[in-house]
Amino acid sequence: MPSCGLGQAVSSAHGEIVHFHSDRDVDLRLTDRAVRRFAKDLKSSDAIRVVPGSPWVTLRLDAGSDVDLLLTLVSVALQAQQTWRDPDDRAAAGCNDQRGAGFVKADHSGT
C-alpha cells in the first residue's frame, strides 16, 4: 500500500510501518495483536489516537516524551510485524488521516 503521508515513511519487508502527515502528526501501523496487547496503554495517552478496527495508531508529537514514545512504538511495530504478523489475506485499510480520524487540526488563522 502506498504511503498516505508526506513522503516521509519507514517500511519493513512486511509493509509500511510509520509515516508523517505533518511535523507533529504521525501514523504508526501495528498488528491487530499488538494493538490488543497494548490497548490500555495506548488509550491512556493523550498523545495517541486509537481507531477501532484500524491497524494505524496516530501520535501527536507535542513534547520530547512523545518522540520517545514514538521511537518505542516503532520498535514494537517492527517486532510485531516479525512475531505477530497479520494474516496475508487481511484487507488493507487506509491510515487514520484518510479515515478522518486523526487529531483535529488547530485553526492558526487568528480569526
VMD Tcl script that builds the backbone (N, CA, C; Angstrom):
set m [mol new atoms 333]
animate dup $m
set s [atomselect $m all]
$s set {name element resname resid chain x y z} {
  {N N MET 1 A 0.848 -1.179 0.000}
  {CA C MET 1 A 0.000 0.000 0.000}
  {C C MET 1 A 0.884 1.230 0.000}
  {N N PRO 2 A 0.643 2.204 -0.866}
  {CA C PRO 2 A 1.452 3.413 -0.875}
  {C C PRO 2 A 1.189 4.264 0.360}
  {N N SER 3 A 2.160 5.046 0.715}
  {CA C SER 3 A 2.045 5.918 1.870}
  {C C SER 3 A 0.987 6.981 1.643}
  {N N CYS 4 A 0.256 7.311 2.711}
  {CA C CYS 4 A -0.705 8.410 2.612}
  {C C CYS 4 A -0.161 9.639 3.332}
  {N N GLY 5 A 1.096 9.597 3.723}
  {CA C GLY 5 A 1.708 10.706 4.438}
  {C C GLY 5 A 2.414 11.681 3.512}
  {N N LEU 6 A 3.378 12.388 4.055}
  {CA C LEU 6 A 4.107 13.429 3.338}
  {C C LEU 6 A 5.306 12.885 2.567}
  {N N GLY 7 A 5.365 11.593 2.353}
  {CA C GLY 7 A 6.507 11.008 1.663}
  {C C GLY 7 A 7.617 10.605 2.618}
  {N N GLN 8 A 7.474 10.901 3.893}
  {CA C GLN 8 A 8.448 10.524 4.904}
  {C C GLN 8 A 7.908 9.281 5.590}
  {N N ALA 9 A 8.403 8.111 5.190}
  {CA C ALA 9 A 7.871 6.867 5.719}
  {C C ALA 9 A 8.997 5.893 6.035}
  {N N VAL 10 A 8.683 4.959 6.938}
  {CA C VAL 10 A 9.581 3.863 7.273}
  {C C VAL 10 A 8.826 2.576 6.979}
  {N N SER 11 A 9.488 1.663 6.278}
  {CA C SER 11 A 8.862 0.392 5.923}
  {C C SER 11 A 9.770 -0.763 6.312}
  {N N SER 12 A 9.154 -1.932 6.452}
  {CA C SER 12 A 9.902 -3.173 6.648}
  {C C SER 12 A 9.586 -4.077 5.461}
  {N N ALA 13 A 10.100 -5.280 5.493}
  {CA C ALA 13 A 9.816 -6.233 4.422}
  {C C ALA 13 A 8.327 -6.581 4.365}
  {N N HIS 14 A 7.606 -6.314 5.445}
  {CA C HIS 14 A 6.189 -6.656 5.530}
  {C C HIS 14 A 5.269 -5.478 5.261}
  {N N GLY 15 A 5.824 -4.337 4.911}
  {CA C GLY 15 A 4.999 -3.182 4.576}
  {C C GLY 15 A 5.375 -1.935 5.360}
  {N N GLU 16 A 4.612 -0.903 5.111}
  {CA C GLU 16 A 4.856 0.391 5.754}
  {C C GLU 16 A 4.575 0.311 7.243}
  {N N ILE 17 A 5.420 0.990 8.028}
  {CA C ILE 17 A 5.276 0.995 9.480}
  {C C ILE 17 A 4.850 2.360 9.993}
  {N N VAL 18 A 5.456 3.418 9.481}
  {CA C VAL 18 A 5.170 4.748 10.011}
  {C C VAL 18 A 5.299 5.784 8.902}
  {N N HIS 19 A 4.438 6.806 8.968}
  {CA C HIS 19 A 4.570 7.948 8.059}
  {C C HIS 19 A 4.052 9.201 8.764}
  {N N PHE 20 A 4.536 10.346 8.308}
  {CA C PHE 20 A 4.188 11.633 8.903}
  {C C PHE 20 A 3.144 12.334 8.040}
  {N N HIS 21 A 2.165 12.938 8.697}
  {CA C HIS 21 A 1.179 13.775 7.999}
  {C C HIS 21 A 1.536 15.245 8.131}
  {N N SER 22 A 2.306 15.570 9.157}
  {CA C SER 22 A 2.776 16.935 9.383}
  {C C SER 22 A 4.016 16.815 10.266}
  {N N ASP 23 A 4.541 17.930 10.707}
  {CA C ASP 23 A 5.688 17.894 11.615}
  {C C ASP 23 A 5.321 17.265 12.956}
  {N N ARG 24 A 4.030 17.227 13.277}
  {CA C ARG 24 A 3.586 16.751 14.590}
  {C C ARG 24 A 2.711 15.513 14.554}
  {N N ASP 25 A 2.076 15.209 13.433}
  {CA C ASP 25 A 1.135 14.092 13.365}
  {C C ASP 25 A 1.733 12.918 12.610}
  {N N VAL 26 A 1.758 11.762 13.271}
  {CA C VAL 26 A 2.400 10.560 12.755}
  {C C VAL 26 A 1.414 9.394 12.840}
  {N N ASP 27 A 1.350 8.595 11.779}
  {CA C ASP 27 A 0.583 7.355 11.812}
  {C C ASP 27 A 1.551 6.193 11.886}
  {N N LEU 28 A 1.274 5.262 12.780}
  {CA C LEU 28 A 2.106 4.089 13.009}
  {C C LEU 28 A 1.230 2.856 12.850}
  {N N ARG 29 A 1.682 1.897 12.028}
  {CA C ARG 29 A 0.892 0.693 11.777}
  {C C ARG 29 A 1.353 -0.423 12.696}
  {N N LEU 30 A 0.406 -0.913 13.492}
  {CA C LEU 30 A 0.656 -2.034 14.385}
  {C C LEU 30 A -0.201 -3.222 13.939}
  {N N THR 31 A 0.191 -4.415 14.302}
  {CA C THR 31 A -0.642 -5.575 14.024}
  {C C THR 31 A -1.847 -5.558 14.962}
  {N N ASP 32 A -2.889 -6.301 14.598}
  {CA C ASP 32 A -4.065 -6.391 15.473}
  {C C ASP 32 A -3.676 -6.880 16.858}
  {N N ARG 33 A -2.815 -7.878 16.899}
  {CA C ARG 33 A -2.413 -8.438 18.186}
  {C C ARG 33 A -1.657 -7.410 19.031}
  {N N ALA 34 A -0.789 -6.624 18.401}
  {CA C ALA 34 A -0.045 -5.602 19.141}
  {C C ALA 34 A -0.993 -4.527 19.677}
  {N N VAL 35 A -1.976 -4.120 18.872}
  {CA C VAL 35 A -2.946 -3.119 19.343}
  {C C VAL 35 A -3.712 -3.674 20.543}
  {N N ARG 36 A -4.165 -4.926 20.452}
  {CA C ARG 36 A -4.896 -5.529 21.580}
  {C C ARG 36 A -4.007 -5.637 22.812}
  {N N ARG 37 A -2.760 -6.045 22.608}
  {CA C ARG 37 A -1.844 -6.244 23.737}
  {C C ARG 37 A -1.579 -4.939 24.494}
  {N N PHE 38 A -1.451 -3.840 23.748}
  {CA C PHE 38 A -1.097 -2.559 24.359}
  {C C PHE 38 A -2.271 -1.574 24.416}
  {N N ALA 39 A -3.487 -2.045 24.199}
  {CA C ALA 39 A -4.661 -1.157 24.097}
  {C C ALA 39 A -4.813 -0.241 25.310}
  {N N LYS 40 A -4.700 -0.777 26.492}
  {CA C LYS 40 A -4.883 0.034 27.701}
  {C C LYS 40 A -3.859 1.170 27.755}
  {N N ASP 41 A -2.597 0.857 27.474}
  {CA C ASP 41 A -1.539 1.873 27.498}
  {C C ASP 41 A -1.736 2.897 26.385}
  {N N LEU 42 A -2.114 2.416 25.191}
  {CA C LEU 42 A -2.301 3.324 24.064}
  {C C LEU 42 A -3.448 4.289 24.323}
  {N N LYS 43 A -4.544 3.783 24.856}
  {CA C LYS 43 A -5.735 4.610 25.076}
  {C C LYS 43 A -5.574 5.574 26.248}
  {N N SER 44 A -4.622 5.291 27.132}
  {CA C SER 44 A -4.443 6.166 28.300}
  {C C SER 44 A -3.572 7.386 28.002}
  {N N SER 45 A -2.963 7.421 26.842}
  {CA C SER 45 A -2.081 8.538 26.482}
  {C C SER 45 A -2.846 9.599 25.695}
  {N N ASP 46 A -2.685 10.863 26.091}
  {CA C ASP 46 A -3.311 11.970 25.360}
  {C C ASP 46 A -2.649 12.190 24.004}
  {N N ALA 47 A -1.452 11.653 23.808}
  {CA C ALA 47 A -0.710 11.851 22.566}
  {C C ALA 47 A -1.103 10.836 21.488}
  {N N ILE 48 A -1.971 9.881 21.833}
  {CA C ILE 48 A -2.285 8.785 20.915}
  {C C ILE 48 A -3.776 8.717 20.625}
  {N N ARG 49 A -4.106 8.460 19.364}
  {CA C ARG 49 A -5.480 8.181 18.946}
  {C C ARG 49 A -5.518 6.758 18.407}
  {N N VAL 50 A -6.405 5.942 18.974}
  {CA C VAL 50 A -6.631 4.579 18.511}
  {C C VAL 50 A -8.018 4.550 17.883}
  {N N VAL 51 A -8.112 4.058 16.677}
  {CA C VAL 51 A -9.381 3.961 15.968}
  {C C VAL 51 A -9.767 2.492 15.903}
  {N N PRO 52 A -10.917 2.121 16.475}
  {CA C PRO 52 A -11.325 0.716 16.429}
  {C C PRO 52 A -11.338 0.181 14.999}
  {N N GLY 53 A -10.746 -0.979 14.829}
  {CA C GLY 53 A -10.712 -1.615 13.524}
  {C C GLY 53 A -9.592 -1.155 12.616}
  {N N SER 54 A -8.837 -0.157 13.028}
  {CA C SER 54 A -7.744 0.354 12.207}
  {C C SER 54 A -6.417 -0.200 12.709}
  {N N PRO 55 A -5.537 -0.617 11.802}
  {CA C PRO 55 A -4.207 -1.042 12.233}
  {C C PRO 55 A -3.298 0.151 12.520}
  {N N TRP 56 A -3.769 1.354 12.231}
  {CA C TRP 56 A -2.964 2.562 12.416}
  {C C TRP 56 A -3.265 3.215 13.755}
  {N N VAL 57 A -2.216 3.673 14.423}
  {CA C VAL 57 A -2.308 4.447 15.653}
  {C C VAL 57 A -1.720 5.811 15.324}
  {N N THR 58 A -2.422 6.880 15.671}
  {CA C THR 58 A -1.970 8.231 15.366}
  {C C THR 58 A -1.352 8.858 16.611}
  {N N LEU 59 A -0.174 9.443 16.438}
  {CA C LEU 59 A 0.508 10.121 17.535}
  {C C LEU 59 A 0.624 11.601 17.219}
  {N N ARG 60 A 0.445 12.424 18.245}
  {CA C ARG 60 A 0.671 13.867 18.156}
  {C C ARG 60 A 1.928 14.158 18.944}
  {N N LEU 61 A 2.936 14.673 18.280}
  {CA C LEU 61 A 4.228 14.933 18.910}
  {C C LEU 61 A 4.278 16.365 19.432}
  {N N ASP 62 A 3.928 16.538 20.701}
  {CA C ASP 62 A 3.928 17.857 21.325}
  {C C ASP 62 A 5.100 18.057 22.279}
  {N N ALA 63 A 5.726 16.971 22.712}
  {CA C ALA 63 A 6.797 17.062 23.707}
  {C C ALA 63 A 7.859 16.016 23.415}
  {N N GLY 64 A 9.009 16.183 24.019}
  {CA C GLY 64 A 10.086 15.215 23.849}
  {C C GLY 64 A 9.670 13.816 24.260}
  {N N SER 65 A 8.838 13.714 25.284}
  {CA C SER 65 A 8.385 12.393 25.724}
  {C C SER 65 A 7.526 11.717 24.648}
  {N N ASP 66 A 6.833 12.516 23.820}
  {CA C ASP 66 A 6.036 11.943 22.729}
  {C C ASP 66 A 6.946 11.339 21.656}
  {N N VAL 67 A 8.093 11.970 21.416}
  {CA C VAL 67 A 9.061 11.436 20.454}
  {C C VAL 67 A 9.638 10.132 20.999}
  {N N ASP 68 A 9.933 10.096 22.305}
  {CA C ASP 68 A 10.410 8.858 22.926}
  {C C ASP 68 A 9.364 7.752 22.778}
  {N N LEU 69 A 8.098 8.098 22.972}
  {CA C LEU 69 A 7.006 7.138 22.819}
  {C C LEU 69 A 6.946 6.630 21.381}
  {N N LEU 70 A 7.095 7.529 20.411}
  {CA C LEU 70 A 7.089 7.135 19.006}
  {C C LEU 70 A 8.205 6.133 18.724}
  {N N LEU 71 A 9.405 6.414 19.187}
  {CA C LEU 71 A 10.529 5.509 18.962}
  {C C LEU 71 A 10.265 4.137 19.579}
  {N N THR 72 A 9.692 4.112 20.759}
  {CA C THR 72 A 9.344 2.846 21.404}
  {C C THR 72 A 8.310 2.093 20.586}
  {N N LEU 73 A 7.286 2.806 20.103}
  {CA C LEU 73 A 6.233 2.149 19.335}
  {C C LEU 73 A 6.714 1.684 17.963}
  {N N VAL 74 A 7.671 2.398 17.358}
  {CA C VAL 74 A 8.247 1.916 16.099}
  {C C VAL 74 A 8.960 0.591 16.356}
  {N N SER 75 A 9.664 0.494 17.467}
  {CA C SER 75 A 10.326 -0.757 17.829}
  {C C SER 75 A 9.295 -1.868 18.034}
  {N N VAL 76 A 8.205 -1.549 18.727}
  {CA C VAL 76 A 7.121 -2.520 18.926}
  {C C VAL 76 A 6.543 -2.952 17.582}
  {N N ALA 77 A 6.334 -1.992 16.680}
  {CA C ALA 77 A 5.756 -2.295 15.369}
  {C C ALA 77 A 6.671 -3.214 14.565}
  {N N LEU 78 A 7.967 -2.942 14.578}
  {CA C LEU 78 A 8.917 -3.801 13.856}
  {C C LEU 78 A 8.893 -5.218 14.419}
  {N N GLN 79 A 8.913 -5.322 15.739}
  {CA C GLN 79 A 8.893 -6.640 16.367}
  {C C GLN 79 A 7.559 -7.342 16.113}
  {N N ALA 80 A 6.465 -6.599 16.191}
  {CA C ALA 80 A 5.147 -7.196 15.983}
  {C C ALA 80 A 5.001 -7.730 14.564}
  {N N GLN 81 A 5.529 -6.999 13.589}
  {CA C GLN 81 A 5.416 -7.465 12.208}
  {C C GLN 81 A 6.223 -8.738 11.975}
  {N N GLN 82 A 7.269 -8.937 12.750}
  {CA C GLN 82 A 8.061 -10.156 12.609}
  {C C GLN 82 A 7.471 -11.307 13.419}
  {N N THR 83 A 6.924 -10.985 14.600}
  {CA C THR 83 A 6.455 -12.002 15.530}
  {C C THR 83 A 4.976 -12.323 15.383}
  {N N TRP 84 A 4.149 -11.274 15.246}
  {CA C TRP 84 A 2.690 -11.440 15.245}
  {C C TRP 84 A 2.096 -10.927 13.951}
  {N N ARG 85 A 2.639 -11.323 12.839}
  {CA C ARG 85 A 2.169 -10.800 11.556}
  {C C ARG 85 A 0.673 -11.002 11.395}
  {N N ASP 86 A 0.032 -9.993 10.794}
  {CA C ASP 86 A -1.371 -10.116 10.437}
  {C C ASP 86 A -1.482 -11.118 9.297}
  {N N PRO 87 A -2.624 -11.771 9.167}
  {CA C PRO 87 A -2.793 -12.712 8.051}
  {C C PRO 87 A -2.579 -12.008 6.707}
  {N N ASP 88 A -2.011 -12.750 5.751}
  {CA C ASP 88 A -1.757 -12.177 4.432}
  {C C ASP 88 A -3.036 -11.741 3.735}
  {N N ASP 89 A -4.161 -12.360 4.101}
  {CA C ASP 89 A -5.417 -12.019 3.444}
  {C C ASP 89 A -6.167 -10.887 4.139}
  {N N ARG 90 A -5.541 -10.273 5.156}
  {CA C ARG 90 A -6.189 -9.159 5.846}
  {C C ARG 90 A -6.341 -7.984 4.887}
  {N N ALA 91 A -7.521 -7.444 4.843}
  {CA C ALA 91 A -7.791 -6.327 3.928}
  {C C ALA 91 A -6.957 -5.118 4.316}
  {N N ALA 92 A -6.369 -4.482 3.315}
  {CA C ALA 92 A -5.604 -3.256 3.548}
  {C C ALA 92 A -6.564 -2.128 3.893}
  {N N ALA 93 A -6.201 -1.341 4.878}
  {CA C ALA 93 A -7.047 -0.225 5.290}
  {C C ALA 93 A -6.252 1.064 5.206}
  {N N GLY 94 A -6.926 2.131 4.827}
  {CA C GLY 94 A -6.273 3.426 4.796}
  {C C GLY 94 A -5.892 3.857 6.199}
  {N N CYS 95 A -4.927 4.751 6.285}
  {CA C CYS 95 A -4.495 5.219 7.594}
  {C C CYS 95 A -5.581 6.077 8.235}
  {N N ASN 96 A -5.374 6.442 9.485}
  {CA C ASN 96 A -6.393 7.181 10.230}
  {C C ASN 96 A -6.686 8.545 9.629}
  {N N ASP 97 A -5.683 9.193 9.040}
  {CA C ASP 97 A -5.911 10.501 8.432}
  {C C ASP 97 A -6.881 10.378 7.258}
  {N N GLN 98 A -6.730 9.325 6.465}
  {CA C GLN 98 A -7.643 9.097 5.344}
  {C C GLN 98 A -9.044 8.763 5.825}
  {N N ARG 99 A -9.135 8.232 7.019}
  {CA C ARG 99 A -10.427 7.860 7.588}
  {C C ARG 99 A -11.060 9.027 8.354}
  {N N GLY 100 A -10.385 10.170 8.386}
  {CA C GLY 100 A -10.905 11.328 9.116}
  {C C GLY 100 A -10.845 11.155 10.608}
  {N N ALA 101 A -9.907 10.334 11.077}
  {CA C ALA 101 A -9.862 10.004 12.491}
  {C C ALA 101 A -8.573 10.441 13.166}
  {N N GLY 102 A -7.819 11.319 12.529}
  {CA C GLY 102 A -6.594 11.817 13.146}
  {C C GLY 102 A -6.931 12.873 14.190}
  {N N PHE 103 A -5.971 13.651 14.548}
  {CA C PHE 103 A -6.201 14.732 15.512}
  {C C PHE 103 A -6.913 15.889 14.793}
  {N N VAL 104 A -7.722 16.609 15.538}
  {CA C VAL 104 A -8.384 17.789 14.969}
  {C C VAL 104 A -7.322 18.818 14.666}
  {N N LYS 105 A -7.323 19.320 13.471}
  {CA C LYS 105 A -6.325 20.303 13.067}
  {C C LYS 105 A -6.648 21.660 13.712}
  {N N ALA 106 A -5.642 22.237 14.337}
  {CA C ALA 106 A -5.829 23.527 15.014}
  {C C ALA 106 A -5.990 24.639 13.973}
  {N N ASP 107 A -6.821 25.608 14.299}
  {CA C ASP 107 A -7.006 26.778 13.424}
  {C C ASP 107 A -6.013 27.836 13.849}
  {N N HIS 108 A -5.024 28.083 13.002}
  {CA C HIS 108 A -3.993 29.078 13.304}
  {C C HIS 108 A -4.221 30.380 12.526}
  {N N SER 109 A -5.425 30.594 12.027}
  {CA C SER 109 A -5.693 31.770 11.202}
  {C C SER 109 A -5.847 33.037 12.036}
  {N N GLY 110 A -6.083 32.870 13.334}
  {CA C GLY 110 A -6.218 34.031 14.209}
  {C C GLY 110 A -7.594 34.660 14.156}
  {N N THR 111 A -8.564 34.017 13.500}
  {CA C THR 111 A -9.914 34.550 13.459}
  {C C THR 111 A -10.819 33.864 14.417}
}
mol reanalyze $m
mol bondsrecalc $m
mol representation Tube
mol addrep $m
